[in-house]
Amino acid sequence: MADGVSPNLDHVLVIGGCGFLIVQALRKHPPCPTYSVANRSPTRNLIVGIRYHANNISK
């Protein structure tokens, strides 16, 4: 943002790759109450407290 202030986010959705690295990086910055990850098969590298949703956006 132009003024250097980050917006307050209520919910962040990460799509693909189980979002592992992205969610870890996001959690290091000002907290967001809810993180969700949409992935074909969310079974590996799961982070406690994150909502995972199985789906395939290519269909």
C-alpha positions as CSV (number, residue, x, y, z in Angstrom):
1,M,0.0,0.0,0.0
2,A,1.2,3.5,-0.7
3,D,1.1,4.7,2.9
4,G,3.1,1.7,4.1
5,V,0.3,0.4,6.3
6,S,-0.8,-3.2,5.9
7,P,-4.6,-3.8,5.6
8,N,-6.3,-5.8,8.4
9,L,-7.4,-9.1,6.9
10,D,-10.3,-11.2,8.3
11,H,-9.7,-14.3,6.2
12,V,-6.9,-15.4,3.9
13,L,-7.4,-18.2,1.3
14,V,-4.3,-19.9,-0.2
15,I,-4.8,-22.1,-3.3
16,G,-2.6,-25.0,-4.1
17,G,0.4,-26.8,-2.8
18,C,-1.2,-27.2,0.6
19,G,-0.1,-23.6,1.1
20,F,2.6,-24.7,3.5
21,L,5.3,-22.2,2.8
22,I,2.9,-19.3,2.1
23,V,0.9,-19.9,5.2
24,Q,4.0,-20.1,7.4
25,A,5.2,-16.8,6.0
26,L,1.8,-15.1,6.4
27,R,1.6,-16.2,10.1
28,K,4.9,-14.4,10.8
29,H,3.3,-11.0,10.0
30,P,0.4,-9.3,11.7
31,P,-2.1,-12.0,12.5
32,C,-5.1,-12.8,10.5
33,P,-7.9,-14.6,12.5
34,T,-8.5,-17.3,9.8
35,Y,-6.4,-19.0,7.2
36,S,-7.8,-21.6,4.8
37,V,-6.0,-23.7,2.2
38,A,-7.7,-25.2,-0.9
39,N,-5.8,-28.1,-2.4
40,R,-6.5,-31.3,-4.4
41,S,-5.4,-33.6,-1.6
42,P,-4.5,-31.8,1.7
43,T,-2.8,-34.7,3.5
44,R,0.8,-33.6,4.0
45,N,2.6,-30.7,5.7
46,L,-0.6,-29.7,7.5
47,I,-0.4,-26.8,10.1
48,V,-2.4,-26.9,13.2
49,G,-5.1,-24.2,13.3
50,I,-5.4,-23.9,9.5
51,R,-8.6,-25.0,7.7
52,Y,-8.0,-27.3,4.8
53,H,-10.5,-27.9,1.9
54,A,-10.1,-30.7,-0.6
55,N,-11.0,-29.6,-4.1
56,N,-9.8,-29.6,-7.7
57,I,-10.1,-26.2,-9.4
58,S,-9.0,-27.7,-12.8
59,K,-12.4,-29.4,-13.2
